[in-house]
Amino acid sequence: MKVARVLKEYAADCEREGRYPSEAGLMLRLGVGEEEYRALCEREDTAPLLERARLGRVDWLESRITRGGAGITGLMSVLRREDAAAAEEARLIIRMEGLGGPEAAK
């Protein structure tokens, strides 16, 4: 699977259609479930690509929030979930390191 190619195509499709490039949509496009997606997020070759996609989602939300208009409350709710997911991932890594690192969790 060429993650970089799929990410690029998915982002372009979402931009063309004017829709939010959700993590769930990305998983569907990649053809993976949550567990496989988390594994991709940890792989050295795909982690930077998926982090960039996450930042793209945050940018998409923030740019629409700052423009104002209808739906801001909903957009802010999605943004909080994005931030909460990133914060939870960071807490998990910290807890795992305290237990002997990511390898200890496998």
DSSP file (Angstrom, degrees, kcal/mol; ACC not computed):
  #  RESIDUE AA STRUCTURE BP1 BP2  ACC     N-H-->O    O-->H-N    N-H-->O    O-->H-N    TCO  KAPPA ALPHA  PHI   PSI    X-CA   Y-CA   Z-CA
    1    1 A M              0   0    0      0, 0.0     2,-1.1     0, 0.0     3,-0.2   0.000 360.0 360.0 360.0 131.2    0.0    0.0    0.0
    2    2 A K     >  -     0   0    0      1,-0.2     4,-2.2     2,-0.1     5,-0.2  -0.774 360.0-178.3 -95.8  91.3    1.3    3.4   -1.0
    3    3 A V  H  > S+     0   0    0     -2,-1.1     4,-2.9     1,-0.2     5,-0.2   0.900  79.3  54.5 -60.7 -43.3    0.2    5.5    2.0
    4    4 A A  H  > S+     0   0    0      1,-0.2     4,-2.1     2,-0.2    -1,-0.2   0.906 110.1  46.7 -59.0 -42.7    1.7    8.7    0.5
    5    5 A R  H  > S+     0   0    0      2,-0.2     4,-2.5     1,-0.2    -1,-0.2   0.924 113.2  48.1 -65.7 -45.1   -0.3    8.3   -2.7
    6    6 A V  H  X S+     0   0    0     -4,-2.2     4,-2.8     1,-0.2     5,-0.2   0.911 111.5  50.8 -63.1 -43.0   -3.5    7.5   -0.9
    7    7 A L  H  X S+     0   0    0     -4,-2.9     4,-2.6     2,-0.2     5,-0.2   0.925 111.4  47.8 -59.9 -45.3   -3.1   10.5    1.4
    8    8 A K  H  X S+     0   0    0     -4,-2.1     4,-2.2    -5,-0.2    -2,-0.2   0.923 114.4  45.6 -63.4 -45.4   -2.5   12.8   -1.5
    9    9 A E  H  X S+     0   0    0     -4,-2.5     4,-2.5     2,-0.2    -2,-0.2   0.903 113.5  49.6 -65.2 -41.8   -5.5   11.5   -3.5
   10   10 A Y  H  X S+     0   0    0     -4,-2.8     4,-2.6     2,-0.2     5,-0.2   0.928 111.6  48.0 -64.1 -45.7   -7.8   11.6   -0.4
   11   11 A A  H  X S+     0   0    0     -4,-2.6     4,-2.4    -5,-0.2    -1,-0.2   0.909 113.0  48.6 -61.4 -42.6   -6.8   15.2    0.4
   12   12 A A  H  X S+     0   0    0     -4,-2.2     4,-2.6    -5,-0.2    -2,-0.2   0.909 111.5  49.3 -65.0 -42.2   -7.3   16.3   -3.2
   13   13 A D  H  X S+     0   0    0     -4,-2.5     4,-2.1     2,-0.2    -2,-0.2   0.920 112.5  47.6 -62.8 -44.3  -10.8   14.6   -3.4
   14   14 A C  H  X>S+     0   0    0     -4,-2.6     5,-2.3     2,-0.2     4,-0.9   0.911 113.0  48.4 -64.2 -42.1  -11.9   16.2   -0.1
   15   15 A E  H ><5S+     0   0    0     -4,-2.4     3,-0.6     1,-0.2    -2,-0.2   0.931 112.0  48.7 -63.9 -44.9  -10.7   19.6   -1.3
   16   16 A R  H 3<5S+     0   0    0     -4,-2.6    -1,-0.2     1,-0.2    -2,-0.2   0.870 117.0  42.3 -61.9 -37.6  -12.4   19.3   -4.6
   17   17 A E  H 3<5S-     0   0    0     -4,-2.1    -1,-0.2    -5,-0.2    -2,-0.2   0.509 108.5-125.2 -88.8  -5.5  -15.6   18.2   -2.9
   18   18 A G  T <<5 +     0   0    0     -4,-0.9     2,-0.3    -3,-0.6    -3,-0.2   0.826  64.1 133.6  67.1  32.7  -15.3   20.8   -0.1
   19   19 A R      < -     0   0    0     -5,-2.3    -1,-0.2    -6,-0.2    -2,-0.1  -0.810  64.2 -92.1-118.7 160.0  -15.6   18.3    2.7
   20   20 A Y        -     0   0    0     -2,-0.3     2,-1.9     1,-0.1     5,-0.1  -0.444  32.2-130.7 -67.3 130.3  -13.6   17.6    5.9
   21   21 A P        -     0   0    0      0, 0.0    -1,-0.1     0, 0.0    36,-0.1  -0.521  39.1-167.4 -82.3  74.9  -10.8   15.2    5.4
   22   22 A S     >  -     0   0    0     -2,-1.9     4,-2.0     1,-0.1     5,-0.1  -0.133  32.1-124.8 -68.1 157.4  -11.7   13.0    8.4
   23   23 A E  H  > S+     0   0    0      2,-0.2     4,-2.4     1,-0.2     5,-0.2   0.882 114.1  53.1 -65.6 -39.2   -9.6   10.3   10.0
   24   24 A A  H  > S+     0   0    0      1,-0.2     4,-2.3     2,-0.2    -1,-0.2   0.918 108.6  49.7 -62.8 -43.0  -12.4    7.8    9.5
   25   25 A G  H  > S+     0   0    0      1,-0.2     4,-2.4     2,-0.2    -1,-0.2   0.884 110.1  51.1 -62.2 -38.5  -12.6    8.7    5.8
   26   26 A L  H  X S+     0   0    0     -4,-2.0     4,-2.6     2,-0.2    -2,-0.2   0.907 108.5  51.0 -65.6 -41.8   -8.8    8.3    5.5
   27   27 A M  H  X>S+     0   0    0     -4,-2.4     5,-2.2     2,-0.2     4,-1.4   0.915 110.7  49.5 -61.9 -41.7   -9.0    4.8    7.2
   28   28 A L  H  <5S+     0   0    0     -4,-2.3     3,-0.2     2,-0.2    -2,-0.2   0.928 111.4  48.5 -61.4 -44.1  -11.7    3.8    4.7
   29   29 A R  H  <5S+     0   0    0     -4,-2.4    -2,-0.2     1,-0.2    -1,-0.2   0.881 113.1  47.4 -64.5 -37.9   -9.7    5.1    1.8
   30   30 A L  H  <5S-     0   0    0     -4,-2.6    -1,-0.2    -5,-0.1    -2,-0.2   0.711 109.1-127.9 -74.5 -19.3   -6.6    3.2    3.1
   31   31 A G  T  <5 +     0   0    0     -4,-1.4     2,-0.3     1,-0.3    -3,-0.2   0.839  66.2 122.4  75.2  33.6   -8.8    0.1    3.6
   32   32 A V      < -     0   0    0     -5,-2.2    -1,-0.3    -6,-0.1    -2,-0.1  -0.888  55.3-130.5-126.6 157.2   -7.7   -0.4    7.2
   33   33 A G     >  -     0   0    0     -2,-0.3     4,-2.4    -3,-0.1     5,-0.2  -0.302  44.3 -86.3 -91.1-176.8   -9.4   -0.6   10.6
   34   34 A E  H  > S+     0   0    0      1,-0.2     4,-2.6     2,-0.2     5,-0.2   0.895 126.0  50.8 -61.4 -42.3   -8.5    1.4   13.7
   35   35 A E  H  > S+     0   0    0      1,-0.2     4,-1.8     2,-0.2    -1,-0.2   0.927 113.3  44.5 -64.2 -45.1   -5.9   -1.1   14.9
   36   36 A E  H  > S+     0   0    0      2,-0.2     4,-2.1     1,-0.2    -1,-0.2   0.878 112.5  53.3 -66.1 -36.8   -4.1   -1.2   11.5
   37   37 A Y  H  X S+     0   0    0     -4,-2.4     4,-2.0     2,-0.2    -2,-0.2   0.926 107.6  50.3 -64.2 -44.4   -4.3    2.6   11.3
   38   38 A R  H  X S+     0   0    0     -4,-2.6     4,-0.8     1,-0.2    -1,-0.2   0.880 108.6  53.3 -60.9 -37.3   -2.7    3.0   14.7
   39   39 A A  H >X S+     0   0    0     -4,-1.8     4,-1.1     1,-0.2     3,-0.8   0.907 107.8  50.3 -63.9 -40.6    0.1    0.6   13.6
   40   40 A L  H 3< S+     0   0    0     -4,-2.1     3,-0.3     1,-0.2     6,-0.2   0.866 105.2  58.2 -63.2 -35.1    0.7    2.8   10.5
   41   41 A C  H 3< S+     0   0    0     -4,-2.0    -1,-0.2     1,-0.2    -2,-0.2   0.716 109.8  44.4 -67.2 -19.5    0.9    5.8   12.9
   42   42 A E  H << S+     0   0    0     -4,-0.8    -1,-0.2    -3,-0.8    -2,-0.2   0.627  88.0 104.6 -99.0 -17.2    3.7    4.2   14.7
   43   43 A R  S  X S-     0   0    0     -4,-1.1     4,-2.8    -3,-0.3     3,-0.4  -0.433  72.6-131.8 -69.9 138.9    5.7    3.0   11.7
   44   44 A E  T  4 S+     0   0    0      1,-0.2    -1,-0.1     2,-0.2    -4,-0.0   0.831 104.4  46.7 -59.2 -35.1    8.8    5.0   11.0
   45   45 A D  T  4 S+     0   0    0      1,-0.1    -1,-0.2     2,-0.1     4,-0.2   0.764 123.4  30.0 -82.6 -25.1    8.0    5.4    7.3
   46   46 A T  T  > S+     0   0    0     -3,-0.4     4,-2.3    -6,-0.2     5,-0.3   0.657  97.3  82.1-109.2 -18.8    4.3    6.3    7.6
   47   47 A A  H  X S+     0   0    0     -4,-2.8     4,-2.3     1,-0.2     5,-0.2   0.910  93.6  48.7 -55.7 -47.1    4.1    8.2   11.0
   48   48 A P  H  > S+     0   0    0      0, 0.0     4,-1.9     0, 0.0    -1,-0.2   0.876 111.5  51.0 -62.9 -34.7    5.3   11.5    9.5
   49   49 A L  H  > S+     0   0    0     -4,-0.2     4,-1.7     2,-0.2    -2,-0.2   0.916 112.4  44.9 -66.5 -43.5    2.8   11.3    6.7
   50   50 A L  H  X S+     0   0    0     -4,-2.3     4,-2.0     2,-0.2    -1,-0.2   0.826 110.9  53.8 -73.4 -31.2   -0.1   10.6    9.0
   51   51 A E  H  X S+     0   0    0     -4,-2.3     4,-2.4    -5,-0.3    -1,-0.2   0.895 108.0  50.8 -66.3 -39.4    0.9   13.4   11.4
   52   52 A R  H  X S+     0   0    0     -4,-1.9     4,-1.9    -5,-0.2    -2,-0.2   0.888 108.8  51.6 -64.2 -38.0    1.0   15.8    8.4
   53   53 A A  H  X S+     0   0    0     -4,-1.7     4,-1.8     2,-0.2    -2,-0.2   0.894 108.8  51.2 -64.7 -39.4   -2.5   14.6    7.5
   54   54 A R  H  X S+     0   0    0     -4,-2.0     4,-2.2     1,-0.2    -2,-0.2   0.925 109.7  49.3 -62.6 -44.6   -3.7   15.2   11.1
   55   55 A L  H  X S+     0   0    0     -4,-2.4     4,-2.6     1,-0.2    -1,-0.2   0.855 107.4  55.9 -63.4 -34.1   -2.2   18.7   11.0
   56   56 A G  H  X S+     0   0    0     -4,-1.9     4,-2.4     2,-0.2    -1,-0.2   0.884 106.7  49.9 -63.7 -38.8   -4.1   19.2    7.7
   57   57 A R  H  X S+     0   0    0     -4,-1.8     4,-2.3     2,-0.2    -2,-0.2   0.925 111.3  48.1 -65.0 -44.0   -7.3   18.3    9.4
   58   58 A V  H  X S+     0   0    0     -4,-2.2     4,-3.0     1,-0.2     5,-0.2   0.919 112.3  49.5 -62.3 -43.3   -6.6   20.8   12.2
   59   59 A D  H  X S+     0   0    0     -4,-2.6     4,-2.6     2,-0.2     5,-0.2   0.911 108.8  53.0 -61.3 -43.0   -5.7   23.5    9.7
   60   60 A W  H  X S+     0   0    0     -4,-2.4     4,-1.5     1,-0.2    -2,-0.2   0.932 113.9  43.0 -57.3 -47.7   -9.0   22.8    7.7
   61   61 A L  H  X S+     0   0    0     -4,-2.3     4,-2.3     1,-0.2    -2,-0.2   0.939 114.3  49.0 -65.3 -48.5  -11.0   23.2   10.9
   62   62 A E  H  X S+     0   0    0     -4,-3.0     4,-2.4     1,-0.2    -2,-0.2   0.884 108.8  53.1 -62.2 -39.1   -9.2   26.3   12.2
   63   63 A S  H  X S+     0   0    0     -4,-2.6     4,-0.9    -5,-0.2    -1,-0.2   0.876 112.0  45.2 -66.4 -35.7   -9.4   28.1    8.8
   64   64 A R  H  X S+     0   0    0     -4,-1.5     4,-0.8    -5,-0.2    -1,-0.2   0.853 111.5  52.5 -75.1 -34.2  -13.2   27.6    8.7
   65   65 A I  H >< S+     0   0    0     -4,-2.3     3,-0.9     1,-0.2    -2,-0.2   0.921 108.3  50.4 -65.3 -43.3  -13.6   28.7   12.3
   66   66 A T  H 3< S+     0   0    0     -4,-2.4    -1,-0.2     1,-0.2    -2,-0.2   0.746 103.6  59.8 -70.5 -21.4  -11.7   31.9   11.8
   67   67 A R  H 3< S-     0   0    0     -4,-0.9    -1,-0.2     1,-0.2    -2,-0.2   0.745  98.6-154.1 -74.0 -22.9  -13.8   32.7    8.7
   68   68 A G    <<  +     0   0    0     -3,-0.9    -1,-0.2    -4,-0.8     2,-0.2  -0.292  39.9 112.8  80.4-168.9  -16.9   32.7   10.9
   69   69 A G  S >  S-     0   0    0     -3,-0.1     3,-0.9    -2,-0.1    -1,-0.1  -0.466  70.4 -15.2  97.7-171.0  -20.4   32.0    9.8
   70   70 A A  T 3  S+     0   0    0      1,-0.2    -2,-0.0    -2,-0.2     0, 0.0  -0.297 118.5  30.6 -69.0 149.5  -22.8   29.1   10.5
   71   71 A G  T 3> S+     0   0    0      3,-0.0     4,-2.3     4,-0.0    -1,-0.2   0.531  70.6 130.4  86.0   7.2  -21.6   25.9   12.0
   72   72 A I  H <> S+     0   0    0     -3,-0.9     4,-2.8     1,-0.2     5,-0.2   0.903  71.5  54.9 -61.8 -41.0  -18.7   27.2   14.0
   73   73 A T  H  > S+     0   0    0      1,-0.2     4,-1.8     2,-0.2    -1,-0.2   0.921 110.0  46.6 -59.3 -44.1  -19.9   25.4   17.2
   74   74 A G  H  > S+     0   0    0      2,-0.2     4,-2.0     1,-0.2    -1,-0.2   0.904 112.0  50.3 -64.2 -41.9  -19.8   22.1   15.3
   75   75 A L  H  X S+     0   0    0     -4,-2.3     4,-2.4     1,-0.2    -2,-0.2   0.910 109.5  51.1 -62.7 -41.7  -16.4   22.8   13.8
   76   76 A M  H  X S+     0   0    0     -4,-2.8     4,-2.3     1,-0.2    -1,-0.2   0.863 107.3  54.1 -64.7 -35.0  -15.0   23.7   17.2
   77   77 A S  H  X S+     0   0    0     -4,-1.8     4,-1.8    -5,-0.2    -1,-0.2   0.917 109.5  46.9 -63.8 -43.5  -16.4   20.4   18.6
   78   78 A V  H  X S+     0   0    0     -4,-2.0     4,-2.3     1,-0.2    -2,-0.2   0.907 110.8  52.9 -64.4 -41.6  -14.6   18.5   15.9
   79   79 A L  H  X S+     0   0    0     -4,-2.4     4,-2.6     1,-0.2    -2,-0.2   0.902 106.9  52.1 -61.8 -41.7  -11.4   20.4   16.6
   80   80 A R  H  X S+     0   0    0     -4,-2.3     4,-2.8     1,-0.2    -1,-0.2   0.891 108.9  50.7 -62.0 -38.6  -11.6   19.6   20.3
   81   81 A R  H  X S+     0   0    0     -4,-1.8     4,-2.5     2,-0.2    -2,-0.2   0.910 109.5  50.4 -65.6 -40.6  -11.9   15.9   19.4
   82   82 A E  H  X S+     0   0    0     -4,-2.3     4,-2.0     2,-0.2    -2,-0.2   0.937 114.2  44.7 -59.6 -46.8   -8.8   16.2   17.1
   83   83 A D  H  X S+     0   0    0     -4,-2.6     4,-2.5     1,-0.2    -2,-0.2   0.891 112.5  51.7 -65.5 -39.6   -6.9   17.8   19.9
   84   84 A A  H  X S+     0   0    0     -4,-2.8     4,-2.7     2,-0.2    -1,-0.2   0.890 108.8  50.9 -64.8 -39.4   -8.2   15.3   22.5
   85   85 A A  H  X S+     0   0    0     -4,-2.5     4,-2.2     2,-0.2    -1,-0.2   0.916 112.0  46.6 -64.8 -42.4   -7.1   12.4   20.3
   86   86 A A  H  X S+     0   0    0     -4,-2.0     4,-2.0     2,-0.2    -2,-0.2   0.901 113.5  49.1 -65.9 -40.0   -3.6   13.8   19.9
   87   87 A A  H  X S+     0   0    0     -4,-2.5     4,-2.4     2,-0.2    -2,-0.2   0.905 110.7  50.1 -65.9 -41.2   -3.4   14.5   23.7
   88   88 A E  H  X S+     0   0    0     -4,-2.7     4,-2.4     1,-0.2    -2,-0.2   0.896 109.1  52.0 -64.2 -39.5   -4.5   11.0   24.5
   89   89 A E  H  X S+     0   0    0     -4,-2.2     4,-2.1     2,-0.2    -1,-0.2   0.907 109.9  49.1 -62.4 -41.3   -1.9    9.5   22.1
   90   90 A A  H  X S+     0   0    0     -4,-2.0     4,-2.2     2,-0.2    -2,-0.2   0.906 110.9  50.0 -65.0 -41.1    0.8   11.6   23.8
   91   91 A R  H  X S+     0   0    0     -4,-2.4     4,-2.6     1,-0.2    -2,-0.2   0.892 109.5  52.0 -63.8 -39.0   -0.4   10.4   27.3
   92   92 A L  H  X S+     0   0    0     -4,-2.4     4,-2.6     2,-0.2    -2,-0.2   0.918 109.2  49.1 -63.2 -43.9   -0.4    6.8   26.1
   93   93 A I  H  X S+     0   0    0     -4,-2.1     4,-2.5     2,-0.2    -1,-0.2   0.914 111.5  49.7 -61.9 -43.0    3.2    7.2   24.8
   94   94 A I  H  X S+     0   0    0     -4,-2.2     4,-1.7     1,-0.2    -2,-0.2   0.925 112.2  47.5 -63.1 -44.3    4.3    8.7   28.1
   95   95 A R  H  X S+     0   0    0     -4,-2.6     4,-0.8     1,-0.2    -2,-0.2   0.909 112.2  50.1 -63.0 -40.9    2.6    5.8   30.1
   96   96 A M  H ><>S+     0   0    0     -4,-2.6     5,-2.1     1,-0.2     3,-0.8   0.892 107.5  53.4 -65.5 -39.4    4.2    3.2   27.8
   97   97 A E  H ><5S+     0   0    0     -4,-2.5     3,-1.4     1,-0.3    -1,-0.2   0.868 104.8  55.5 -63.7 -35.0    7.7    4.8   28.3
   98   98 A G  H 3<5S+     0   0    0     -4,-1.7    -1,-0.3     1,-0.3    -2,-0.2   0.718 108.2  49.8 -67.5 -20.6    7.2    4.6   32.0
   99   99 A L  T <<5S-     0   0    0     -3,-0.8    -1,-0.3    -4,-0.8    -2,-0.2   0.230 142.5 -68.6-101.4  12.2    6.6    0.8   31.6
  100  100 A G  T < 5S-     0   0    0     -3,-1.4     4,-0.3    -4,-0.1     3,-0.2   0.569  84.1 -79.1 111.4  13.0    9.6    0.2   29.5
  101  101 A G    >>< -     0   0    0     -5,-2.1     3,-1.2     1,-0.2     4,-0.7  -0.118  67.8 -51.0  89.3 174.8    8.8    2.0   26.2
  102  102 A P  G >4 S+     0   0    0      0, 0.0     3,-0.8     0, 0.0     4,-0.4   0.806 130.9  62.2 -57.3 -31.6    6.6    1.2   23.3
  103  103 A E  G >4 S+     0   0    0     -3,-0.2     3,-1.0     1,-0.2    -2,-0.2   0.831  96.9  58.9 -66.1 -30.0    8.3   -2.2   22.9
  104  104 A A  G <4 S+     0   0    0     -3,-1.2    -1,-0.2    -4,-0.3    -3,-0.1   0.763  99.6  58.3 -69.2 -24.1    7.0   -3.2   26.3
  105  105 A A  G <<        0   0    0     -3,-0.8    -1,-0.2    -4,-0.7    -2,-0.2   0.596 360.0 360.0 -81.7 -10.1    3.4   -2.7   25.2
  106  106 A K    <         0   0    0     -3,-1.0    -1,-0.2    -4,-0.4    -2,-0.1   0.470 360.0 360.0 -83.9 360.0    3.7   -5.2   22.4
